[in-house]
Amino acid sequence: MTELSTVHKEKLMSDLRVVIADAEELLRMTADQAGEAAIDIRSRIQARMTQARADLLALQEAAVAKAKAAGYATDEFVHENPWKSIGIAAGVGMLLGLLVGRR
């Protein structure tokens, strides 16, 4: 379940990057458009893009922090329980070997 959530978060971050890039290109293309409404819309879009970039950065930092925490927890578990870790790794290896061998 966590792996699925991670995939969805990465897809969301990728999609958000594309949307930001497209919006920036749209702003550049309409830069020569005059009028009060166009100026107002461009300024609102620019403000929302700035907020989206900040949100994306916060999301990335949170993902990195979670990954580091998981790595530290795993490292701590392995150091506290070396034989259990070896047993788990051997069991997973044997299970993968059986699954690959069935082909």
N, CA, C and O atoms as a MOPAC input file, in Angstrom:
PM7 MOZYME 1SCF
protein

 N      0.82000 1    -1.19200 1     0.00000 1
 C      0.00000 1     0.00000 1     0.00000 1
 C      0.86600 1     1.25800 1     0.00000 1
 O      0.57100 1     2.21600 1    -0.71600 1
 N      1.93400 1     1.25800 1     0.80300 1
 C      2.81200 1     2.41500 1     0.86800 1
 C      3.51400 1     2.63700 1    -0.46000 1
 O      3.69200 1     3.77200 1    -0.90100 1
 N      3.91600 1     1.53100 1    -1.09700 1
 C      4.59100 1     1.65100 1    -2.39700 1
 C      3.65000 1     2.25800 1    -3.42800 1
 O      4.06900 1     3.06200 1    -4.26100 1
 N      2.39600 1     1.87800 1    -3.37400 1
 C      1.40000 1     2.42700 1    -4.29100 1
 C      1.22400 1     3.92100 1    -4.04300 1
 O      1.12200 1     4.70400 1    -4.98800 1
 N      1.18700 1     4.31200 1    -2.77900 1
 C      1.06800 1     5.72800 1    -2.44700 1
 C      2.27400 1     6.50100 1    -2.95600 1
 O      2.12900 1     7.61700 1    -3.45600 1
 N      3.45900 1     5.92300 1    -2.83500 1
 C      4.67200 1     6.56700 1    -3.31300 1
 C      4.61600 1     6.76800 1    -4.82000 1
 O      5.00500 1     7.82300 1    -5.32200 1
 N      4.14100 1     5.77400 1    -5.53500 1
 C      4.01900 1     5.87900 1    -6.99100 1
 C      3.04400 1     6.99600 1    -7.35100 1
 O      3.29800 1     7.77500 1    -8.26900 1
 N      1.93100 1     7.07100 1    -6.62800 1
 C      0.95000 1     8.12100 1    -6.89800 1
 C      1.52100 1     9.50700 1    -6.58900 1
 O      1.26700 1    10.46000 1    -7.32500 1
 N      2.28600 1     9.62000 1    -5.50900 1
 C      2.88900 1    10.90500 1    -5.16300 1
 C      3.89700 1    11.32700 1    -6.22700 1
 O      3.93900 1    12.49300 1    -6.61900 1
 N      4.70800 1    10.38100 1    -6.69400 1
 C      5.69000 1    10.70800 1    -7.72800 1
 C      4.99500 1    11.12500 1    -9.01500 1
 O      5.43800 1    12.05500 1    -9.68900 1
 N      3.91100 1    10.44500 1    -9.35800 1
 C      3.14200 1    10.80600 1   -10.55700 1
 C      2.53800 1    12.19600 1   -10.38800 1
 O      2.54400 1    12.99700 1   -11.32300 1
 N      2.01500 1    12.48200 1    -9.19000 1
 C      1.44400 1    13.79300 1    -8.92700 1
 C      2.50300 1    14.88200 1    -9.03900 1
 O      2.24900 1    15.93500 1    -9.62400 1
 N      3.69100 1    14.63700 1    -8.48400 1
 C      4.76400 1    15.63300 1    -8.57500 1
 C      5.17100 1    15.84500 1   -10.02700 1
 O      5.40500 1    16.97700 1   -10.45000 1
 N      5.25600 1    14.76700 1   -10.78500 1
 C      5.61200 1    14.88500 1   -12.19900 1
 C      4.55500 1    15.67400 1   -12.96400 1
 O      4.88400 1    16.54900 1   -13.76500 1
 N      3.29300 1    15.36600 1   -12.71600 1
 C      2.20400 1    16.08700 1   -13.38200 1
 C      2.20900 1    17.56300 1   -13.00100 1
 O      1.97500 1    18.42800 1   -13.84500 1
 N      2.47400 1    17.84600 1   -11.74000 1
 C      2.50800 1    19.23400 1   -11.28900 1
 C      3.64800 1    19.99300 1   -11.96400 1
 O      3.48500 1    21.15800 1   -12.32500 1
 N      4.79000 1    19.35100 1   -12.13600 1
 C      5.89900 1    19.99500 1   -12.85100 1
 C      5.50800 1    20.34100 1   -14.28100 1
 O      5.84000 1    21.41700 1   -14.77700 1
 N      4.80100 1    19.42800 1   -14.94300 1
 C      4.36500 1    19.65900 1   -16.32500 1
 C      3.37400 1    20.81700 1   -16.38300 1
 O      3.46200 1    21.66700 1   -17.26900 1
 N      2.43900 1    20.85300 1   -15.44800 1
 C      1.44800 1    21.93700 1   -15.41800 1
 C      2.14200 1    23.28000 1   -15.20100 1
 O      1.80600 1    24.26500 1   -15.85800 1
 N      3.10100 1    23.32400 1   -14.29100 1
 C      3.83000 1    24.56900 1   -14.03800 1
 C      4.58500 1    25.01000 1   -15.28400 1
 O      4.57100 1    26.19000 1   -15.63400 1
 N      5.24100 1    24.07600 1   -15.95200 1
 C      5.98600 1    24.41200 1   -17.17000 1
 C      5.04000 1    24.93400 1   -18.24900 1
 O      5.34800 1    25.91200 1   -18.93000 1
 N      3.88100 1    24.27600 1   -18.40300 1
 C      2.89900 1    24.72500 1   -19.39900 1
 C      2.36200 1    26.11300 1   -19.06500 1
 O      2.19600 1    26.95000 1   -19.95200 1
 N      2.09500 1    26.35100 1   -17.80100 1
 C      1.58300 1    27.66800 1   -17.39700 1
 C      2.62300 1    28.75600 1   -17.62500 1
 O      2.28800 1    29.86200 1   -18.04800 1
 N      3.88700 1    28.44200 1   -17.34400 1
 C      4.95300 1    29.42300 1   -17.59700 1
 C      5.04600 1    29.73600 1   -19.08400 1
 O      5.22200 1    30.89000 1   -19.47300 1
 N      4.92600 1    28.69900 1   -19.91500 1
 C      4.97400 1    28.92200 1   -21.36300 1
 C      3.78400 1    29.75800 1   -21.81900 1
 O      3.93200 1    30.63400 1   -22.67000 1
 N      2.61600 1    29.49900 1   -21.26400 1
 C      1.42800 1    30.28100 1   -21.59500 1
 C      1.62000 1    31.73600 1   -21.19500 1
 O      1.23400 1    32.63800 1   -21.93800 1
 N      2.20600 1    31.96900 1   -20.04300 1
 C      2.47000 1    33.34900 1   -19.61600 1
 C      3.42800 1    34.04600 1   -20.57300 1
 O      3.23900 1    35.21300 1   -20.91500 1
 N      4.45600 1    33.32200 1   -21.00200 1
 C      5.41200 1    33.92600 1   -21.95300 1
 C      4.73400 1    34.24000 1   -23.28700 1
 O      4.99500 1    35.28100 1   -23.89000 1
 N      3.86600 1    33.34100 1   -23.74200 1
 C      3.21100 1    33.53600 1   -25.02800 1
 C      2.22100 1    34.70100 1   -24.99300 1
 O      2.01800 1    35.36500 1   -26.01000 1
 N      1.60600 1    34.95500 1   -23.84300 1
 C      0.60600 1    36.01700 1   -23.74200 1
 C      1.18000 1    37.29600 1   -23.14000 1
 O      0.43100 1    38.20800 1   -22.78700 1
 N      2.48300 1    37.36600 1   -23.02200 1
 C      3.10900 1    38.54300 1   -22.40400 1
 C      2.82900 1    39.81800 1   -23.19200 1
 O      2.77900 1    40.90200 1   -22.61100 1
 N      2.64800 1    39.70600 1   -24.49500 1
 C      2.41500 1    40.90500 1   -25.30100 1
 C      0.93200 1    41.31000 1   -25.34600 1
 O      0.58600 1    42.34200 1   -25.92000 1
 N      0.06900 1    40.49800 1   -24.74100 1
 C     -1.35300 1    40.83000 1   -24.69400 1
 C     -1.56000 1    41.99700 1   -23.73500 1
 O     -1.03800 1    41.99400 1   -22.62000 1
 N     -2.29800 1    42.96000 1   -24.16000 1
 C     -2.55400 1    44.14000 1   -23.33300 1
 C     -3.96400 1    44.05800 1   -22.76000 1
 O     -4.78000 1    43.23200 1   -23.16800 1
 N     -4.20800 1    44.90000 1   -21.84600 1
 C     -5.54500 1    44.97200 1   -21.25900 1
 C     -5.50200 1    44.68100 1   -19.78000 1
 O     -4.65400 1    43.93600 1   -19.28900 1
 N     -6.42800 1    45.28200 1   -19.09500 1
 C     -6.49900 1    45.13800 1   -17.64300 1
 C     -6.78100 1    43.69200 1   -17.24000 1
 O     -6.17400 1    43.18500 1   -16.29700 1
 N     -7.68900 1    43.03000 1   -17.94000 1
 C     -8.06100 1    41.65600 1   -17.60800 1
 C     -6.88800 1    40.70100 1   -17.81300 1
 O     -6.64900 1    39.81800 1   -16.98800 1
 N     -6.15700 1    40.87800 1   -18.91200 1
 C     -5.01400 1    40.00900 1   -19.19500 1
 C     -3.93200 1    40.18200 1   -18.13600 1
 O     -3.33300 1    39.20500 1   -17.68800 1
 N     -3.69000 1    41.40300 1   -17.74600 1
 C     -2.67400 1    41.66600 1   -16.72100 1
 C     -3.09800 1    41.04200 1   -15.39000 1
 O     -2.28000 1    40.45000 1   -14.68500 1
 N     -4.37200 1    41.17700 1   -15.05500 1
 C     -4.88400 1    40.61200 1   -13.80900 1
 C     -4.78200 1    39.08800 1   -13.80400 1
 O     -4.35900 1    38.49200 1   -12.81400 1
 N     -5.16600 1    38.46900 1   -14.90100 1
 C     -5.10800 1    37.00900 1   -14.99600 1
 C     -3.66200 1    36.52900 1   -14.90400 1
 O     -3.37300 1    35.56000 1   -14.20100 1
 N     -2.74500 1    37.20600 1   -15.61600 1
 C     -1.33300 1    36.80700 1   -15.56200 1
 C     -0.78300 1    36.91600 1   -14.14400 1
 O     -0.02700 1    36.04900 1   -13.70700 1
 N     -1.14700 1    37.95400 1   -13.43200 1
 C     -0.63300 1    38.10800 1   -12.06900 1
 C     -1.20200 1    37.03900 1   -11.14400 1
 O     -0.48900 1    36.54200 1   -10.27100 1
 N     -2.47800 1    36.67200 1   -11.31700 1
 C     -3.05800 1    35.60500 1   -10.49500 1
 C     -2.41300 1    34.26000 1   -10.81600 1
 O     -2.12200 1    33.47900 1    -9.91000 1
 N     -2.19200 1    33.99000 1   -12.08700 1
 C     -1.54400 1    32.73700 1   -12.48100 1
 C     -0.12700 1    32.68100 1   -11.92200 1
 O      0.31100 1    31.64400 1   -11.42400 1
 N      0.57500 1    33.78700 1   -12.00700 1
 C      1.94500 1    33.83500 1   -11.48900 1
 C      1.96600 1    33.55700 1    -9.98600 1
 O      2.83000 1    32.82600 1    -9.50000 1
 N      1.02800 1    34.13200 1    -9.25900 1
 C      0.95500 1    33.90400 1    -7.80600 1
 C      0.64600 1    32.44000 1    -7.49900 1
 O      1.24100 1    31.85400 1    -6.59500 1
 N     -0.27200 1    31.86000 1    -8.23900 1
 C     -0.61400 1    30.45100 1    -8.01900 1
 C      0.53100 1    29.53100 1    -8.39900 1
 O      0.74200 1    28.50700 1    -7.75000 1
 N      1.27000 1    29.87900 1    -9.43600 1
 C      2.42800 1    29.05400 1    -9.82000 1
 C      3.50300 1    29.12500 1    -8.74800 1
 O      4.14100 1    28.11800 1    -8.44200 1
 N      3.70500 1    30.28500 1    -8.18500 1
 C      4.68600 1    30.42000 1    -7.10300 1
 C      4.27800 1    29.54400 1    -5.92700 1
 O      5.11700 1    28.86900 1    -5.33100 1
 N      3.00400 1    29.55500 1    -5.59500 1
 C      2.50600 1    28.70900 1    -4.50300 1
 C      2.64300 1    27.23300 1    -4.86400 1
 O      3.01300 1    26.42700 1    -4.01100 1
 N      2.35200 1    26.86800 1    -6.10500 1
 C      2.47000 1    25.46700 1    -6.53800 1
 C      3.91900 1    25.00100 1    -6.45300 1
 O      4.18000 1    23.87300 1    -6.03600 1
 N      4.85900 1    25.85100 1    -6.84000 1
 C      6.27800 1    25.49300 1    -6.72300 1
 C      6.65900 1    25.25800 1    -5.26600 1
 O      7.37400 1    24.30900 1    -4.94600 1
 N      6.17900 1    26.12800 1    -4.39300 1
 C      6.47400 1    25.98300 1    -2.96500 1
 C      5.87000 1    24.68500 1    -2.42100 1
 O      6.51000 1    23.97800 1    -1.64300 1
 N      4.63900 1    24.37600 1    -2.83000 1
 C      3.99600 1    23.14000 1    -2.39100 1
 C      4.74000 1    21.91600 1    -2.91600 1
 O      4.90600 1    20.93000 1    -2.19900 1
 N      5.18300 1    21.98300 1    -4.16300 1
 C      5.93100 1    20.87700 1    -4.74500 1
 C      7.24600 1    20.66700 1    -4.00500 1
 O      7.62900 1    19.53100 1    -3.72600 1
 N      7.92400 1    21.73800 1    -3.69400 1
 C      9.17500 1    21.64100 1    -2.94800 1
 C      8.93700 1    21.03000 1    -1.56700 1
 O      9.71800 1    20.19200 1    -1.11500 1
 N      7.86100 1    21.44800 1    -0.89700 1
 C      7.53700 1    20.89300 1     0.41900 1
 C      7.21300 1    19.40900 1     0.31900 1
 O      7.60800 1    18.62700 1     1.18400 1
 N      6.50100 1    19.01800 1    -0.72400 1
 C      6.16400 1    17.61100 1    -0.93500 1
 C      7.42200 1    16.78200 1    -1.18100 1
 O      7.55700 1    15.67800 1    -0.65300 1
 N      8.33300 1    17.31400 1    -1.97800 1
 C      9.58100 1    16.60800 1    -2.23700 1
 C     10.40900 1    16.47100 1    -0.96200 1
 O     10.97900 1    15.41100 1    -0.70000 1
 N     10.47600 1    17.53200 1    -0.17900 1
 C     11.24200 1    17.47800 1     1.06100 1
 C     10.63200 1    16.47400 1     2.03100 1
 O     11.35900 1    15.76200 1     2.72400 1
 N      9.30500 1    16.41000 1     2.08600 1
 C      8.64100 1    15.44400 1     2.95700 1
 C      8.91800 1    14.01200 1     2.49800 1
 O      9.13800 1    13.12300 1     3.32100 1
 N      8.90600 1    13.79500 1     1.18500 1
 C      9.19100 1    12.45600 1     0.65600 1
 C     10.62100 1    12.04000 1     0.97300 1
 O     10.86900 1    10.89500 1     1.35100 1
 N     11.55300 1    12.96200 1     0.82100 1
 C     12.94900 1    12.66400 1     1.13400 1
 C     13.11100 1    12.37900 1     2.62400 1
 O     13.83100 1    11.45600 1     3.00600 1
 N     12.45000 1    13.16300 1     3.46200 1
 C     12.53700 1    12.95500 1     4.90600 1
 C     11.97100 1    11.59300 1     5.30200 1
 O     12.54100 1    10.90900 1     6.15200 1
 N     10.85400 1    11.19600 1     4.69200 1
 C     10.27400 1     9.88300 1     4.98100 1
 C     11.20800 1     8.76100 1     4.53800 1
 O     11.37800 1     7.77100 1     5.25100 1
 N     11.80700 1     8.91500 1     3.37100 1
 C     12.72200 1     7.88900 1     2.87800 1
 C     13.93400 1     7.76300 1     3.79000 1
 O     14.38200 1     6.65600 1     4.08500 1
 N     14.46200 1     8.89800 1     4.23600 1
 C     15.60600 1     8.86600 1     5.15100 1
 C     15.22300 1     8.21800 1     6.47300 1
 O     15.98400 1     7.42000 1     7.02000 1
 N     14.04700 1     8.55600 1     6.98600 1
 C     13.59200 1     7.97100 1     8.25200 1
 C     13.43400 1     6.46200 1     8.12400 1
 O     13.80500 1     5.71700 1     9.03200 1
 N     12.88700 1     6.01000 1     7.00500 1
 C     12.74000 1     4.57400 1     6.77400 1
 C     14.11400 1     3.90500 1     6.69300 1
 O     14.31400 1     2.81300 1     7.22500 1
 N     15.04400 1     4.56300 1     6.03000 1
 C     16.40300 1     4.01500 1     5.93800 1
 C     17.07400 1     3.92700 1     7.29400 1
 O     17.72700 1     2.93100 1     7.60300 1
 N     16.91600 1     4.96700 1     8.11000 1
 C     17.50700 1     4.94900 1     9.45500 1
 C     16.85800 1     3.87200 1    10.32000 1
 O     17.54300 1     3.18100 1    11.07400 1
 N     15.54000 1     3.72900 1    10.21000 1
 C     14.84100 1     2.70600 1    10.99300 1
 C     15.29500 1     1.30700 1    10.58700 1
 O     15.49000 1     0.44100 1    11.44100 1
 N     15.46200 1     1.09100 1     9.30100 1
 C     15.93700 1    -0.19800 1     8.81200 1
 C     17.35100 1    -0.46200 1     9.29300 1
 O     17.66900 1    -1.56600 1     9.73600 1
 N     18.19500 1     0.54900 1     9.20400 1
 C     19.58100 1     0.41100 1     9.66300 1
 C     19.63100 1     0.08300 1    11.15500 1
 O     20.40200 1    -0.77300 1    11.58900 1
 N     18.80900 1     0.76900 1    11.92100 1
 C     18.77300 1     0.51900 1    13.36500 1
 C     18.29100 1    -0.89700 1    13.66000 1
 O     18.85600 1    -1.57900 1    14.51500 1
 N     17.24900 1    -1.34300 1    12.95500 1
 C     16.73500 1    -2.69400 1    13.15100 1
 C     17.80300 1    -3.72800 1    12.82900 1
 O     17.98200 1    -4.69300 1    13.57100 1
 N     18.50500 1    -3.52900 1    11.73300 1
 C     19.53500 1    -4.49100 1    11.32100 1
 C     20.65800 1    -4.54500 1    12.35100 1
 O     21.16700 1    -5.62300 1    12.65700 1
 N     21.04300 1    -3.40000 1    12.88100 1
 C     22.10800 1    -3.39200 1    13.88000 1
 C     21.66100 1    -4.00300 1    15.20600 1
 O     22.46300 1    -4.63300 1    15.89600 1
 N     20.40600 1    -3.82600 1    15.56400 1
 C     19.90000 1    -4.38900 1    16.80900 1
 C     19.55200 1    -5.86700 1    16.68500 1
 O     19.61400 1    -6.59800 1    17.67400 1
 N     19.19300 1    -6.31300 1    15.50800 1
 C     18.75900 1    -7.69300 1    15.27600 1
 C     19.46600 1    -8.29100 1    14.06000 1
 O     18.81900 1    -8.55800 1    13.04700 1
 N     20.77100 1    -8.50500 1    14.14000 1
 C     21.47100 1    -8.97700 1    12.94400 1
 C     21.02200 1   -10.36600 1    12.48900 1
 O     20.90200 1   -10.59900 1    11.28600 1
 N     20.77400 1   -11.28300 1    13.40300 1
 C     20.39200 1   -12.63400 1    13.00200 1
 C     18.97400 1   -12.67100 1    12.44400 1
 O     18.69100 1   -13.41300 1    11.50300 1
 N     18.10200 1   -11.88500 1    13.01400 1
 C     16.74500 1   -11.79800 1    12.48200 1
 C     16.78800 1   -11.24800 1    11.06200 1
 O     16.08600 1   -11.73600 1    10.17600 1
 N     17.62000 1   -10.22700 1    10.85400 1
 C     17.74800 1    -9.61600 1     9.52500 1
 C     18.27400 1   -10.61100 1     8.51000 1
 O     17.80100 1   -10.66900 1     7.37500 1
 N     19.26400 1   -11.40000 1     8.93100 1
 C     19.81300 1   -12.42200 1     8.02800 1
 C     18.74600 1   -13.45600 1     7.69400 1
 O     18.62800 1   -13.88000 1     6.54400 1
 N     17.96700 1   -13.86300 1     8.69700 1
 C     16.89900 1   -14.83600 1     8.46700 1
 C     15.83000 1   -14.30600 1     7.52500 1
 O     15.36200 1   -15.01700 1     6.63600 1
 N     15.45300 1   -13.05800 1     7.72700 1
 C     14.44700 1   -12.44700 1     6.85400 1
 C     14.97900 1   -12.36100 1     5.42100 1
 O     14.27000 1   -12.68800 1     4.46900 1
 N     16.22200 1   -11.92300 1     5.27900 1
 C     16.81700 1   -11.80900 1     3.93700 1
 C     16.91500 1   -13.18300 1     3.27000 1
 O     16.64700 1   -13.31500 1     2.07600 1
 N     17.29500 1   -14.19600 1     4.03400 1
 C     17.39000 1   -15.55300 1     3.47000 1
 C     16.00800 1   -16.05200 1     3.05300 1
 O     15.86200 1   -16.66000 1     1.99200 1
 N     14.99800 1   -15.79800 1     3.87800 1
 C     13.64200 1   -16.22500 1     3.54200 1
 C     13.12000 1   -15.54600 1     2.28900 1
 O     12.52100 1   -16.18900 1     1.42700 1
 N     13.35000 1   -14.24200 1     2.19200 1
 C     12.91400 1   -13.50400 1     0.99800 1
 C     13.66800 1   -14.01300 1    -0.23200 1
 O     13.07900 1   -14.18800 1    -1.29900 1
 N     14.97100 1   -14.24700 1    -0.07700 1
 C     15.76600 1   -14.76600 1    -1.19600 1
 C     15.28400 1   -16.13600 1    -1.64200 1
 O     15.20300 1   -16.41700 1    -2.83800 1
 N     14.96200 1   -16.99200 1    -0.66800 1
 C     14.47400 1   -18.33000 1    -1.01100 1
 C     13.12100 1   -18.23800 1    -1.72000 1
 O     12.88500 1   -18.93400 1    -2.70800 1
 N     12.24700 1   -17.38900 1    -1.21800 1
 C     10.94100 1   -17.22000 1    -1.83900 1
 C     11.07700 1   -16.70200 1    -3.27100 1
 O     10.41500 1   -17.21000 1    -4.17600 1
 N     11.92600 1   -15.70000 1    -3.48300 1
 C     12.14800 1   -15.19000 1    -4.84300 1
 C     12.76100 1   -16.26900 1    -5.73500 1
 O     12.40500 1   -16.38900 1    -6.90700 1
 N     13.68300 1   -17.05200 1    -5.17600 1
 C     14.29000 1   -18.13500 1    -5.94900 1
 C     13.25200 1   -19.16900 1    -6.38900 1
 O     13.28500 1   -19.66500 1    -7.51500 1
 N     12.34000 1   -19.47700 1    -5.48400 1
 C     11.27900 1   -20.43000 1    -5.84600 1
 C     10.37500 1   -19.85900 1    -6.92700 1
 O      9.99400 1   -20.56000 1    -7.86400 1
 N     10.03300 1   -18.57800 1    -6.79200 1
 C      9.16500 1   -17.96800 1    -7.78800 1
 C      9.83500 1   -17.87500 1    -9.15300 1
 O      9.19200 1   -18.10400 1   -10.17700 1
 N     11.10500 1   -17.54400 1    -9.17300 1
 C     11.83500 1   -17.44700 1   -10.44200 1
 C     12.04700 1   -18.83900 1   -11.03100 1
 O     11.98000 1   -19.02100 1   -12.24700 1
 N     12.30300 1   -19.81900 1   -10.16600 1
 C     12.53600 1   -21.19100 1   -10.62400 1
 C     11.30300 1   -21.84400 1   -11.23200 1
 O     11.43600 1   -22.79800 1   -11.99800 1
 N     10.12800 1   -21.36600 1   -10.91800 1
 C      8.89300 1   -21.95600 1   -11.44600 1
 C      8.70200 1   -21.63300 1   -12.92000 1
 O      7.95300 1   -22.32400 1   -13.61000 1
 N      9.34200 1   -20.63300 1   -13.39400 1
 C      9.17500 1   -20.24000 1   -14.80500 1
 C      9.80000 1   -21.27200 1   -15.62700 1
 O      9.79300 1   -21.17200 1   -16.85400 1

